[in-house]
Amino acid sequence: MSEPPPKNKTPISNRGVSAGFEIAGAVAVLSLLGYWFDSKLNTSPWGIIVGAVTGIVGGLYNIVRPAVLQMLRDNASRQKQDQNKKNGH
């Protein structure tokens, strides 16, 4: 029987789907906001371009940040375990 994933960890497939929706949502919302600015200020296509680029950068940042934090936590935990082994605990 397979064990369920730990409560604090999300299965890889769910993280991938979530990441895709997060980037797509950020790009869509910020592009629509850019479109609205373009229609009000007559600056087409710059609002959409700035909105799309901002959405991509923001979406990627929101995906990379938790991954980096988890990597740092894992490294700190591994170093602590290595130190305990070294000290004979």
Secondary structure per residue as TSV (DSSP state, phi and psi in degrees):
chain	resnum	aa	ss	phi	psi
A	1	M	-	360.0	136.8
A	2	S	-	-82.4	147.5
A	3	E	-	-85.4	144.7
A	4	P	-	-69.4	154.0
A	5	P	-	-65.5	151.3
A	6	P	-	-56.8	151.6
A	7	K	T	-62.0	-31.8
A	8	N	T	-89.9	2.3
A	9	K	-	-119.2	136.8
A	10	T	-	-96.2	138.0
A	11	P	-	-57.0	148.8
A	12	I	H	-56.6	-42.6
A	13	S	H	-61.8	-39.3
A	14	N	H	-66.8	-38.1
A	15	R	H	-65.2	-38.8
A	16	G	H	-65.8	-44.1
A	17	V	H	-64.4	-43.7
A	18	S	H	-60.9	-41.4
A	19	A	H	-63.7	-42.4
A	20	G	H	-61.9	-45.1
A	21	F	H	-66.7	-35.7
A	22	E	H	-64.9	-45.5
A	23	I	H	-67.1	-46.1
A	24	A	H	-61.4	-41.5
A	25	G	H	-65.2	-43.9
A	26	A	H	-64.0	-43.5
A	27	V	H	-65.0	-44.5
A	28	A	H	-63.2	-49.4
A	29	V	H	-64.2	-46.4
A	30	L	H	-72.5	-29.4
A	31	S	H	-67.9	-41.5
A	32	L	H	-63.9	-39.2
A	33	L	H	-62.8	-42.0
A	34	G	H	-62.9	-39.1
A	35	Y	H	-62.4	-42.2
A	36	W	H	-62.2	-45.0
A	37	F	H	-61.7	-41.0
A	38	D	H	-59.5	-42.7
A	39	S	H	-69.1	-33.8
A	40	K	H	-79.7	-38.1
A	41	L	H	-104.3	-1.0
A	42	N	T	53.5	51.3
A	43	T	-	-115.3	19.3
A	44	S	T	-53.1	139.0
A	45	P	T	-99.5	14.8
A	46	W	H	-64.0	-35.1
A	47	G	H	-63.8	-43.3
A	48	I	H	-66.2	-42.0
A	49	I	H	-62.9	-48.4
A	50	V	H	-63.6	-40.4
A	51	G	H	-63.0	-44.0
A	52	A	H	-65.9	-44.6
A	53	V	H	-64.9	-42.7
A	54	T	H	-62.6	-39.3
A	55	G	H	-64.2	-42.1
A	56	I	H	-64.0	-48.5
A	57	V	H	-63.3	-45.5
A	58	G	H	-64.6	-42.0
A	59	G	H	-63.9	-43.9
A	60	L	H	-65.2	-39.4
A	61	Y	H	-60.7	-43.1
A	62	N	H	-68.1	-20.0
A	63	I	H	-88.2	-42.1
A	64	V	H	-73.3	-38.3
A	65	R	H	-55.7	-52.1
A	66	P	H	-63.8	-33.7
A	67	A	H	-65.4	-41.8
A	68	V	H	-66.7	-42.6
A	69	L	H	-61.5	-40.9
A	70	Q	H	-65.0	-40.0
A	71	M	H	-62.5	-42.7
A	72	L	H	-64.5	-40.7
A	73	R	H	-63.2	-43.3
A	74	D	H	-62.6	-42.1
A	75	N	H	-64.8	-41.1
A	76	A	H	-64.7	-40.8
A	77	S	H	-65.2	-41.9
A	78	R	H	-64.7	-41.9
A	79	Q	H	-64.5	-38.6
A	80	K	H	-65.0	-42.0
A	81	Q	H	-64.2	-41.8
A	82	D	H	-63.1	-40.9
A	83	Q	H	-64.2	-41.3
A	84	N	H	-63.9	-39.9
A	85	K	H	-64.7	-40.0
A	86	K	H	-64.5	-38.3
A	87	N	H	-84.4	-4.1
A	88	G	T	82.1	23.3
A	89	H	-	-91.4	360.0
